[in-house]
Amino acid sequence: MTYQIISTFDGSTETCSLSELSRQVKLNYILCELGTDGTLIDSWPLDHRALVTFAVEFADYALKHYTKKKILEAEACITLTKQWLKNQDSVSNEELKVAANAAVAAAYAAYAATAAAYAADAAAADAATAAAAYAATAAANAAGKSKEAELIRQGGFIVEYLRAAA
């Protein structure tokens, strides 16, 4: 399957595969699913909340599946970010930044913890694009030899999430 991302600012487009999708999603863009002949199958807007959801999902999955030990600071960071997703007024940007910094400090070399920190940064920032893409990359790096499979899993998660939300 092929996907196209359209800018709502200037109409520019980027085409990507399922394995590239998690690193290509951008804030205030429209994700389009294309058929084999290039025709539009479906489309979904990408907003701040969606990008934070993607980032925290990638981080949570990486932490559960690719780390050998518990990283409590990363788990706390993910929990706080999920709380923000449920109620944005329940968590301040400062609390999210503190949690992100703690996750990075606790496991600087652990990609899964880094992904958790990016998820919190995505929630705290108005422009979550870079943080969401970094979380996807960090989670894929945590997968090690299964990096490509993780990127495909991430792309599948994005498409299924957007279909369910539509």
GIPE-V352566 format. One record per backbone hydrogen bond with DSSP energy under -1.0 kcal/mol. CO is the residue of the C=O (numbers start at 1). NH is the residue of the N-H. If there is no record, write none. Layout:
co=CO nh=NH
co=CO nh=NH
This chain:
co=2 nh=34
co=3 nh=16
co=4 nh=32
co=5 nh=14
co=6 nh=30
co=7 nh=11
co=12 nh=7
co=14 nh=5
co=16 nh=3
co=17 nh=21
co=21 nh=24
co=21 nh=25
co=26 nh=29
co=28 nh=8
co=29 nh=46
co=30 nh=6
co=31 nh=44
co=32 nh=4
co=33 nh=41
co=33 nh=42
co=35 nh=38
co=39 nh=35
co=42 nh=33
co=44 nh=31
co=46 nh=28
co=47 nh=51
co=48 nh=52
co=49 nh=53
co=50 nh=54
co=51 nh=55
co=52 nh=56
co=53 nh=57
co=54 nh=58
co=55 nh=59
co=56 nh=60
co=57 nh=61
co=58 nh=62
co=59 nh=63
co=60 nh=64
co=61 nh=65
co=62 nh=66
co=71 nh=75
co=72 nh=76
co=73 nh=77
co=74 nh=78
co=75 nh=79
co=76 nh=80
co=77 nh=81
co=78 nh=82
co=79 nh=83
co=80 nh=84
co=81 nh=85
co=82 nh=86
co=83 nh=87
co=87 nh=90
co=92 nh=96
co=93 nh=97
co=94 nh=98
co=95 nh=99
co=96 nh=100
co=97 nh=101
co=98 nh=102
co=99 nh=103
co=100 nh=104
co=101 nh=105
co=102 nh=106
co=103 nh=107
co=107 nh=110
co=110 nh=114
co=111 nh=115
co=112 nh=116
co=113 nh=117
co=114 nh=118
co=115 nh=119
co=116 nh=120
co=117 nh=121
co=118 nh=122
co=119 nh=123
co=120 nh=124
co=121 nh=125
co=128 nh=132
co=129 nh=133
co=130 nh=134
co=131 nh=135
co=132 nh=136
co=133 nh=137
co=134 nh=138
co=135 nh=139
co=136 nh=140
co=137 nh=141
co=138 nh=142
co=141 nh=144
co=143 nh=146
co=144 nh=147
co=146 nh=150
co=147 nh=151
co=148 nh=152
co=149 nh=153
co=150 nh=154
co=151 nh=155
co=152 nh=156
co=153 nh=157
co=154 nh=158
co=155 nh=159
co=156 nh=160
co=157 nh=161
co=158 nh=162
co=159 nh=163
co=160 nh=164
co=161 nh=165
co=162 nh=166
